[in-house]
Amino acid sequence: MDLSCCIVGGGPAGVMLGLLLARSSVRVTVIEKHADFFRDFRGDTIHPSTLQVLHELGLLEELLKQPHSVVRKATATIGGEVFHMVDFTHLPTVCKYIALMPQWDFLSFLSKAAQRYPSFRLRMSCEAIGLMADGGRVRGVTVRTAAGIEEIPADLVVGCDGRHAITRDAAHLPVIEQGVPIDVLWMRMPREASDPESVLGYANYGRALILINRDTYFQGGFLIAKGSFPQIQQAGLEAFQQSIIRLAPFLAERTQSLTSWNDIKLLTVQINHLERWSMPGLLCIGDCAHAMSPVGGIGINIALQDAVAAANLLVEPLRRGTLAPSHLQQVQEHRERAVLRTQTFQAMAHRALNGILRNPGPVRPPWLLKLLTRTPGFQRLAGRVIGIGFQPEHVRISESSEQSGEN
């Protein structure tokens, strides 16, 4: 197929961008190196801003028929004291909550919605290994498939292949790193009906634990000092289990579900951004352009907002065949300020968490936190920053009348 756009990476941003472009009759192929979407310990939060986009696309009602749970408020227990941190119930959105849904279900839903349009194609088990370039311009992607190496020419390549992106590496786009003092150990533990529903996490004794309520289980994130995982492993699994129990005693029996270190996955936390998100023929968005921290669970939704903004700005140039480097630069100009503000917010949270991790004794909740959480409007403001972000995007392009068939 004579492609207008080839999207590298079948994550939420890549599939969403493919859906939006195909909806407007742009010929687009999304390539994904894995054979399916089923990979554990990915972000499973769908924020109100993303749910609003799906509402604008007429897909929200269908999405919410999929199994999911919701978070309307969240608390944190710091030094044994409970703080009411976040309230989403007053947001100016259709859905005033975060939906929790396995990412593989969300991606399957988005890809099926995109495949209703004849100009959309999804190729699984298709791994990008390089870029096709000519005269300083990217002309397509070189891929590895079961049948061998092939080339996919395209007017535009969009890198949505995450923080270890082959697209940005192949293009030699400079990355600006921001030091991060923490890493996260991801795991899951059984949840009982009597457990707290709206807990955000626990912090004390030089440790911090994030708990995401997934109805029948908790997705847990245990915060550690960066690079300290080997020492934690050396101390033994039982010592690690006791660290969890000391923070959240109600999990005592549940920690026995962690039978080996294979049940615990290390997430190396990064915050970085590209100096330039594009070069002629190539645009990077999402974690490919700016790796986000897990703080707030907002990385996926920032990437999805990038996808919406890119579609709004690029559909017409792609359809008319007039795409120029200035159009790609407009995407960065439009999105960069919101991204950098979000990363600044995350870096502030890292400094606070690092202060807890460096103190092995009982934590005394900071007086500033007490003041803020007792200030009227703080929980709503936190809900707005996390739930909507600094610059929510909306679908500005209409569905093409040409798109009436199905693949």
N, C-alpha and C positions, 0 to 999 in steps of 0.2 A: 504494500500500500504506500502511495506517495504521501509521506507523513508531513504534517505541519509541526508536530511536537512529539518528542520522545521523553517520557518522564522516567528517571532512574530511581527506583525504590518504591515498593508497594506498601508503604506505611500509610497512616491516616492522611498526611499532607499530599502524598503522591496520588493516592486514589481519589481524594476529594478534588484535587486540581484536574485530574483526568475526567471526572464526572462533570465538572463545571464547563470545561472546554468542549467536551463531546456534546453537552446539552445545547451548545451554541454552534454546532456543526463544524467544529475544528477537528481535523483528523488527528487522533492522539493514540499512542500506545504507551502503556505503563509496563515496565519490565521489573520483575522481582526475582532475586536470585534463589529464593527458597521455593520448595515445591508446594507449600501451603502457608497459611497464616498462623499456624498453631505453634506459638512460642510463649513460654511462661515468663512471668516477672516483667511484663511490659506494663506501661501505664494504662490503667483501665478506667480513668476518670474522664467523663464527658461533661464539660463545664456548661453553665447556662449560656455562655456566648456561642458555643458550638451547637447546642440544642436550638438556639434561635436561628442559626443559619439553616439547620435542617427544617425548621418550621417555614422559613422563607422559600425553601425548595419544595415544600409540600410533602416532606418525607418523615416529619416528626411522629405523627400518629403511628405510622408503620414501624418506625424504629422502636417506639415504646411498647410495642407488642412483644419485643424480644425480652427474655429474662434479664432483669436488672434490679438493682436496689438504689435507694436515693439517700443523699445526705443534705439536710436542710440547715443544720447547725453543727458546730463542733466545739469541743472543750479540750483543754490540755491540763494535765496534772503535773505541776512543777514544785518540787520539794514537798510533795504531799498535799499541796493546796490546789484546788480546782479553779481554773480560770475559764470563763466563757469567752471564746476567741472570735468565732466567725458566725455570722447570720446571713443566710442567702434568701430569706423569706420575703425581703422587701425589694428585691431587684426588679428593675423595669424590663423584665423578660417574660416570655410565655411560661417557661419553666423556672421556678424559683428554687432550684436545687441542683446539686451535682448528681448525675446518673453514673452508677458504677456498673460496668459491663465488660466482660472479657474482651480484650482488644481484637482477638480473632473473630469474635461474633460481630463486632462493629465493622471490621474490615470486610468481612463476608457480605454484610448488609450493604455497605457503600459500593462494593464492586458489582453486586447484583443490580443495584440501582443504575450504575454507570453502563452496564452491559445492555440495558434497554435501548441505548442509542447506537445506531449502526456505525458511527465514526469512532467508537471506543473499542480498544482492544487491550486485554490484559494477558501478558505472557509470563507464566510462572517458570521456575527453573531456568531462568535467563539472566545470567550474571554479567554486569558491565565490567569490562577489564581495561577499558581505555576509551579515549575520545578520538573521533575522526576530525582532523583539522586541516585547513588549507588557507595559506595566506593570513595567519593570525586569527582565523575565524573557525569556530567549532561547527562541523558539518554533520555530526551524527555520533553514534556510539558503536564501539566494538564490543561484542558480547560473546560469551561462551555458553553454549547449549549442549544438550545431549548429542546433537548431530554434529557438533564441532564449532569452530569459530566463524562468526559472520558479522557483517556490518549493517547497521540500521541508519540510513541517512535521514536527516530531519532538519527542518528550518530552525528549530529551537530544541535544545536539550535542557531539561530542568533537573537539577540535582536535588533529589529528596532522599538520598541514601545515608542520612544520619551523620553522626559525629566522626565516623571513620570512613568518610565518603571517598570513593574512588574518583568521583567527578571533580571535586575541588583539588584533590592531590594531582590528578592528571593535568589540570589547568594551572597548577602552581599558584593558586590564589593564597596570599599570605594570611595566616591565622594569628589573631591577637589573643593570647591566653591570659586569663585572670586566675591567680592562685586561689585554690580552694582547700580549706584545712580538713575536710571530712570526706569519708567514703560511707557507703551504706551496704549493709548486709540484708538481702531480701530473703524472706521465707514465708511459709504459710503455716498457720496453726488452727486447729478446730475452734469453732465458736459455738457457744451455747446461747439459748434464747434469753437467759437471765443476765448475759454480759451487757456492759454499757453499750448503748447504740451510737452515741454521737461523740465518742472519744476521738481526739486527734492524736494524742500521744502522752508519753510520760517522760519526765526528765528528773534525774537525781543521781547522786553518788558517782558522778563522772560518766554517766551513761544517758542515752536518750533512745526512746523506742516510739516509733510511729505505728499506729494500728489503723488499718483501713477495713471497715466493716463490709465483708462480702457475704453477708447473710449466714451461710453455713460455715464460714471460716474467716479468719483474720489474715489479710496480707500484711505482714509485718516488715518494718524497716528499722534495723538496729544501727544507729549512727556510731561510727568509730572514727578515731583520728586517722587521717590519711596515711596509708602505708602500714597500718598496724595489724592487718588481718593475719599475717604469719605468726605474730606473737600470740594473738588470740587463739589460733589453732593449736599452737604449741602448749598453751595452758590446758587445753582439752575441752571436749564438747560439754562435759558436765559443768565445768566452770562457766562456760558460755550460757548454759541453761539457767544456772543460778543467777547470773547477771540479769536475765530477763525476769525471773521470779522476784528478785529484789525490787525491781521497778513496778511490776504488776503482779502481785501475789496470786490473783485469781487465775493466772495462767499456769500455775504450778503443774497441774497434771497435763496440760496441753503441750508443754515443752517436750514431753516424752515422744511427741510425734516427730521431733527432730532427731532422727536415728543416726545420721552421719553428716559429715560436712557436705556431702552431695545435695543435702536438702537446703543448703544455705548458699546463696549466690552473691558474689561480690559485684557491686555496682561502683565503678570508679567515677566519682563525681567530677564533672568539668563545667566550667563556665568560660566560653570563648566566643569570638565572633570574627567573621571575615572583614578585612579592611575593605575589600570590594566583593560584592555578591555576584558580580557578573563579568563576562567578557563577551565579545561578539559571538552570538550563537549559543551562549550558555548562561543560565541563571541558577543560582543556588538559593534554596529557601529551607525553613525549618532548621533542625539540628545541623544540617549540612552548612548552613550559613551562620548559625549561632547556637552552640550547645548550651542547653539550660540545665540548671540544677533540679533535683526532684522536689525542692521546697515548693509547697503549694500545689504540686502535681499539675503545673500549668504548661509544661513544655509542649505537650501534644496540642493543646488548644492554641498556643502561640503559633505553632507550625500550621495548624488549620487556618488561622487568620491570615498567615502569609499566603496560603493557597487561594483564599477568597480574594485577597487584594491583587494577587498576580493575575487571576482570571479576569477580574474587573478591568485591569489595565491593559492586558495583552490580547484579549479576544479579538477586538477589531483589527489591530495590526496583523494578527495571524490570519484572519479570514481574508483580508485584502492583499496579503502577501507583501506588506510594507514594513515588516518588523525591522527596527533599527536598534543599535546599542542604547540609544537614549531611552527607548521604551523599557528596557531591562533596568537601566539605572533608576528609572522612576519608581520601580518596585522597592528598591533599597531606600530611596529618599522618603517614600511614603511610610515604610514600616520600621526603619532603623531606630527612630527615637523611642518608640514604644518598647522595642526589644531591649534597648540599653537601659531604659528606666526599670524594666522588669528585672534585668540582671542586677541592677543596683539594689533593688529590693531584696533579691535573693542573697546577695553578698552580705547585706546587713543581718539577715537571718543566720547566715553561716557564722558571722562573728559572735552572735549571741550563743549559738549552739556550741561553738568552740570554747567559749568561756565555761560552759557547763562541763564539757568533756575534759577540761584541764583541771577540774576540781574534784578529786576523788571522794570528798566528804559530802555530808548533807547539803543540798542546795538551799540557799535562802532566796526566794523569788525576788527579783529586782523591784525596787520601789516604783520604777518607771512603768514596768509591766502592770503593777497593781493600779497605778494611776490611770493608765491608758484603758485597761479593760473595764474600769469603773466609770469611764467618761462616756456620757450619752452619745450614741452614734458611732462609737469605735467599732463595734461588732459588725454594723452595717457597712461601714467603710471597708473593713477587712474583707467582708463578703463581696463587695464590689470589685476590689482589686484582684482577688483570687477568682471570682466567678465570671467577671466580664473582662477585666484587664484594663490597661490604660488607653487602648485604642481598639475597641471592638469593630469588626468588619461586617458588612452586610452585602448580600448578593445584589449587584447593580445591573447584571446582564440578564436579559430575558431568554426564555427557551425558544430555540429556533423552530419555526414552522416546518422546516425540512425534516426535523427529527421526529418521525412518527412511526418508524419501524422498530424491529428488535433484531439483535444478533441471533 
